[in-house]
Amino acid sequence: MLIKNLFFKRAGKIQAFMITRLQADEIAERVMLTSGPYSFDITRQHGMICLAPFCMAVWLPQKQADMADLQFSKIEFINEDTLNARIWVSLIEQIQTEHGVLLLYKILKVGNYQLSILHRLVFFGYLLRAKNNTYHHREVISALYSYPRSIIIVSYRDADYCNIFPMDIHSYIEAEGLYLLGLRTTNITLDKILEAKKVVICDTSNVDIDTVYNLGKHSSKVPTPVGQLSFGVSNSEMFGFPVPEFSGWYKEVEIVHHQKMGYHMLLLGKVVNKRVIRQNPASLYHVGFLQAQQGNYKSMEGLF
């Protein structure tokens, strides 16, 4: 407790990331991909796709993809002129899309630069230490969450089964109308989604943290019945999947490609219908602990 108070007096609970509520245009950080002499802004065009091994996806318009040798690149997380984190990556595969290229990268190493070297050593090596992960694992997670990651709700239903659960390993490539989802291979719902090739994605604009986290705790083998949830639902327009009443928007997505990346399965889905329920909703986001300490985000838990 003494060490924690000495280095992070106002931080409250020490954890990998904090939780805030944001509108998309309130995110201050930018993300840049650099390969050789070329740098591209990928702020709204990147995402995590697997945590074991650590992998990322980056989408580039065709013109940019043709400019550079993208086999080895670095990805930098920046706030104005301040470098917060850097990730070095190597190319696994390229997937051609209608207007560009989706690049699947394996993370090689990372650097975190928030606060001081001593702050980072204390945080990664002492305050955040755990038997179930390594120092490297903690560094990578911190770097990845140097950019706020929104929490979405995934909804699936068929005649005999229904599951509604949260996740933050995803990204939306607006220029292509593509959703990228990284689902755990142990999630029972995954096989059902792959068979049906459809899913509904919802935001978390008007819901408390406990409700969202409780959705993540129930078993995918026997999910909580819709009628026993603490919130009401309506049906999506095309698929008839449940949409939580707290959502400000939802997107109905057809799965067009999938491949196993490791512990997670990467799903690529084409948005076939979207509905805005409330204008300019603000969703829940995860922000890396170190990034939160030097940022201006308001915690949902009163921690920063």
Salt bridges, closest charged atoms under 4 A:
GLU76 OE2 - LYS74 NZ 3.96
GLU76 OE2 - ARG86 NE 2.69
GLU98 OE2 - HIS99 NE2 3.75
ASP168 OD2 - HIS286 ND1 2.69
GLU237 OE2 - ARG275 NH1 3.41
